[in-house]
Amino acid sequence: MDGSKTIDLPVDGAFLYSSLDPESGIIASGYNNNEDYILTIKNQYHRLIFLRSHYFSSENKNDVLTIYDGQDTTALELKSLSGYLDENFAIMSTGEYLTFRFKSNN
């Protein structure tokens, strides 16, 4: 999937796995070069979104996951992840949207 997609959180609380393909619903085992995905999550109850992660891994400095506090990538950048992270971190939106952009190099 290249491009962008918005998903509504279907319940008051949900789990989203970082390797989840939003089109197929399949958890992928990796990723390819030249990927550029944008995924926006909307809380259908108009509440804040709390994101907690325990692990992240990508090619350091080349493949980046950026998290934005809003409906698209023009919103405030909350966190940018690249490389290996095995520590807990948490992010909370200021509104009902969080946007994720994952971009890998060639």
DAWO-V377819 format. One record per residue. N is the residue number from 0. PHI is phi as a letter, one per 40 degrees, with the letter a starting at -180 (none if undefined). OMEGA is omega in radians with two decimals (999 if undefined). Layout:
# DAWO-V377819
n=N phi=PHI omega=OMEGA
n=N phi=PHI omega=OMEGA
This chain:
# DAWO-V377819
n=0 phi=none omega=2.94
n=1 phi=b omega=-3.09
n=2 phi=h omega=-3.09
n=3 phi=b omega=-3.10
n=4 phi=a omega=3.05
n=5 phi=b omega=3.05
n=6 phi=b omega=3.04
n=7 phi=c omega=3.00
n=8 phi=c omega=-2.98
n=9 phi=c omega=-3.10
n=10 phi=b omega=3.10
n=11 phi=c omega=-3.07
n=12 phi=h omega=-3.11
n=13 phi=a omega=3.06
n=14 phi=b omega=3.06
n=15 phi=b omega=3.13
n=16 phi=c omega=-3.02
n=17 phi=c omega=-3.14
n=18 phi=c omega=3.13
n=19 phi=c omega=3.04
n=20 phi=c omega=-3.05
n=21 phi=c omega=3.12
n=22 phi=c omega=-3.07
n=23 phi=c omega=-3.07
n=24 phi=g omega=-3.11
n=25 phi=c omega=3.07
n=26 phi=c omega=-3.08
n=27 phi=c omega=-3.13
n=28 phi=c omega=-3.14
n=29 phi=i omega=3.13
n=30 phi=a omega=-3.08
n=31 phi=b omega=3.01
n=32 phi=c omega=3.05
n=33 phi=g omega=3.05
n=34 phi=c omega=3.11
n=35 phi=a omega=-3.06
n=36 phi=b omega=3.00
n=37 phi=b omega=3.12
n=38 phi=b omega=3.09
n=39 phi=b omega=3.09
n=40 phi=b omega=3.09
n=41 phi=b omega=3.04
n=42 phi=c omega=-3.06
n=43 phi=c omega=3.08
n=44 phi=c omega=3.09
n=45 phi=g omega=3.11
n=46 phi=b omega=3.09
n=47 phi=c omega=3.11
n=48 phi=b omega=3.10
n=49 phi=b omega=-3.14
n=50 phi=b omega=3.06
n=51 phi=b omega=3.14
n=52 phi=b omega=-3.14
n=53 phi=b omega=-3.03
n=54 phi=a omega=3.04
n=55 phi=a omega=3.11
n=56 phi=a omega=3.04
n=57 phi=a omega=3.10
n=58 phi=c omega=-3.03
n=59 phi=d omega=3.08
n=60 phi=g omega=-3.13
n=61 phi=b omega=-3.10
n=62 phi=b omega=-2.90
n=63 phi=b omega=2.96
n=64 phi=b omega=3.13
n=65 phi=b omega=-3.10
n=66 phi=b omega=-3.08
n=67 phi=b omega=-3.11
n=68 phi=c omega=3.13
n=69 phi=i omega=-3.00
n=70 phi=c omega=-3.09
n=71 phi=a omega=-3.05
n=72 phi=c omega=3.02
n=73 phi=c omega=3.13
n=74 phi=c omega=3.13
n=75 phi=d omega=3.08
n=76 phi=c omega=3.14
n=77 phi=c omega=-3.08
n=78 phi=a omega=3.05
n=79 phi=b omega=-3.07
n=80 phi=b omega=3.06
n=81 phi=a omega=-3.12
n=82 phi=g omega=-3.05
n=83 phi=b omega=3.11
n=84 phi=b omega=3.11
n=85 phi=b omega=3.09
n=86 phi=b omega=3.13
n=87 phi=c omega=2.93
n=88 phi=a omega=-3.12
n=89 phi=b omega=3.12
n=90 phi=b omega=3.04
n=91 phi=b omega=3.10
n=92 phi=c omega=3.03
n=93 phi=c omega=3.13
n=94 phi=a omega=-3.04
n=95 phi=c omega=-3.10
n=96 phi=b omega=2.86
n=97 phi=b omega=3.11
n=98 phi=b omega=-3.14
n=99 phi=b omega=3.02
n=100 phi=b omega=3.06
n=101 phi=b omega=3.14
n=102 phi=b omega=3.09
n=103 phi=b omega=-3.12
n=104 phi=c omega=-3.14
n=105 phi=c omega=999
